[in-house]
Amino acid sequence: MTEMPAPPSRGARGVSAPRAVLSRDLIVATGLRILDAEGLDALSMRRVAQELGTGPASLYAHVENKKELLDLIYDEVMAEIRVPEPEPGRWLEQLREMALDAFRVLSAHADIAKIGLADIPTGPNVLRIAEAQMAIMLAGGVPPKLAGLMVDRLGLYVCSDAYEGSLHLSGQRGGGGKELESFMEELFGQIEGFPRGLPAGRFPRLVARVDNLADVNGVERFEFGLDLILRGMASRVDVAAPAPRTGPTTKD
């Protein structure tokens, strides 16, 4: 039997796309997409539900609350950080490489670093990074207590610097849609212009060295601070290491 067409009075029915099966992975991926595009303040359970075409209540079957969602998103991002196998002779260089990679990853995801500062993340990927850092330092002869302190301090430094950079991006999002490069040029132009206008008689060194204060980018600033931390750590390890034996310890 030939199928009859719909009567003209009924109108055409749109064909709706099949709804994706709701899951924790889908919720996390959607939340991360919102965060990357609009920042952490735009992220909420309601907003994620809207993106998925459902109600907020349906999300709670997979994610307990917003805090858990933030922790899951943060841990998902941490999976992007590369973890090397320990090389005892390169422990300091490996720590530096991991910190630079973590800074790159966090900086690529809006203001997600704020999550790492506001809480103590304990997801599997966060623990994977801490485990790798401990393995690298212990293999290089770093005393366990110093290694534990370094994991904490290094994580705080990376998150803090990445979050500071994200504040500039947040300003750029609210700056009328300017291109990031144009926005940053304007921002640093204002920063540079302020000390140039200071009274030279009262602040002679700042006024005379404006170029030295302003001629640096975010990555260079991060590397400068990172190297200070790592060199300080290396000096503490040298002090903590036992003095090498220079002769027999027993009489002949």
N, C-alpha and C positions, 0 to 999 in steps of 0.2 A: 504494500500500500504506500502510495506517495504521501510524504509528510506535508501537511497543509501549512502554508505560511501564516504568520500571526496576523490577526485583523489589524487594519490601519489604526483603529482607535486605541489599540493597546500600546503602541509605540515600541521602539527598539529597546531590547534589554542589553545592557553592557555585560560583557563577560569579565568577571572579576578574576584576578590572578590568584592562584592558590596560596593560602597563607603558610608561611614557614612554620615548621614545627618548633615550638618554643623549647629552649634548652638553656642551661647555664652558659654554655659557650657562645650561643647567639646573643644572649643578654650582655655578656661581657664585651663581645665584639661591637655591639651597637653602642654601648656606653663609651668605649674607647673612641669610636668614630665621632661621637658628639663632643667628647673632650678635646680631641685634636682640632676640630673645626671651630669650637666656640669657647673652650676653656672650662675649667673645673666648676665655676659658678653656674654654668648652664646645665650641668649634669644633675639629674634627679630621677627617681624611680618613675615618676609620672612622665617625664620627658622620654625616657627609654621606652616606656609602654606605648606612648604615642607613635614613636618611630616604628614600633613593631605592630601597630594596629590592634592593640589590645588594651586592657585596663591594668592599672598598677597592681591590683590584687592578684592577678595571674602570675606576676613576677615572683611573688613571695613563696611560691611552691618550689622555686629554684634558688632564690637568693634571700637570705634572712632579712636584710635591711640595707640601707644605703651604705653603711660602713663596710659591710661585707662586700658589697659591689665594688667600692673603691679599692679595697684590699685585693680583690680578684683582678681588677684592671691593672693595678700597680704591678702585681706579680706577673701578669701577662706581658707587660712591657719589659720587666727584668729578664725575661727569657731571651731578649734580643742581645743581651750583653755576652760577649764571647768569654769563655773560661779556658785558659791554657793548662796544659800539663806542667807541673812544677819543674823548673830548671834551677837547681840550687845555686849555681854560679850567677844566675841572672834574677834573683828574687826581687831586687829593687826595681829593675827595669820592668819585670812582669807586673808588679804592683802599679807602676806608672801606666803601663799599657792598659790595664784593666780600668783604672780610674778615668783615663781619657775616653775609653770606649763607653763607660757608664755615663760620663758627662755628655757625650754625643747622643746617646740613646735618650736620656732624660730631656735634653734640649730639643729633641725632635718631636716631643709629645706635649706641647703647650705647657701648662703649669702643673703637670703630674707630679713633679718633685715635691710639691706641697704635701702630698699624701705621705711621702717618706719622712717629712719633718713633723707632721702632726701625730704620728703614731709610730709604733715599733712593728713594722711589717714582719710577718713570720711565714709567708708563703713559701712553697717549695723552691721557686726560682730565686727568691731572696736568700734563702738558706744555702742554695747551691753556690751563690757568689761568695757568701761569708766562708763557707767550707773551703772553697778554692783559695781564697786569700790566706786563710789559716794554713792550708797545705803548702802554699808557696813560701810563706814566712818560716814555718817550722822546718821545711826542707833546707832553707838557707841559713839555719842556725839561730833564728830569732827566738829569744826566750818566750815561753808561752804567755806570760802575763803581758809583755810588751806587744805580742801579736794580737791578743784580745783587745787591748786598748787601741791598737792601730785600726782594726776592723771597724770599731765604733767611730773613731775620729775621722777616718777616711770617708766613711759613708756620710757622715754629717757634712763634711766639707763639700763633697760632690753634690749632694742634694741642695745645700744652701746656695752654692754658686749657680746651679742650674735654675733654681727657683728665682733668684735675682734676675737672671736673664729673661725668664718667662714674664716677669712684671713688665718689661719693656714691650714684649709681644702683646700683653694684655692692653697696654696703652695704645699700641698700634691698631688693635681691633676696634678700640673706641675712638680712633683718630680719623674717622671719616673715610675709612677704606683706603688709606694711602698705602703705596707699596712699602714693604718692610725696609728696603734699602733707603728710600726717601725719608721714611719716618726716623730711622736710626741716625741718619745724617743730621736731621733737624734736632733730634734729642741731644746728640753729642755736641752740636753747634751751640746749643743753649748752655750745656755744661761748661764748654770751653769759654764761652763769652762771659760767664759770671766772674771768674778770677781775673780776666782782663780788665774788668771794670772796677776792681778793688783799688783802694788808695795805695799807691806804691810806697808811700812813706811809712805806712803801717804794716803792710804785708809785702815787703820787697822781694823776698825769695819766691813766694807763690806767683807773683806777677811776672817775675823774670823767668820762671820755669813753667809757664803755662803749657808750652809745647810738650814738655816731658810728662806733664800730668795727663794730657789728652791724647797723646799719640800712642794708643794701645787699644787692641780689640779684645772682645770677650774671651776668646780662646787663649790669647797671650796672657791675659790676666789670670786665667784659671791655671795655666801651666806654671806661671811664676809662683803662685801660692802652693801648688802641688809639689813643686820641687823643693820649696822651703820645708814642707812637712816631711817629705821623703828623706832629705838630707839630715833633718833633725832626728828622724827615726834611725838612720844609719849610724849617726854618732852615738845614740843611746845603745845600739847593739854592740858597737865597738867597746864601749865602756863596760857593758855587762858581760862580755866574753871573757872567759878565764885567760890569764896570762899563759903564753906557751912555755913549756918546760925547756930549759936551756942546758940541762945536765942531769946526771943521775941523781935520784932521790935517796939512795942508800949509800952507805960507805962501803968501800971495797974491803 
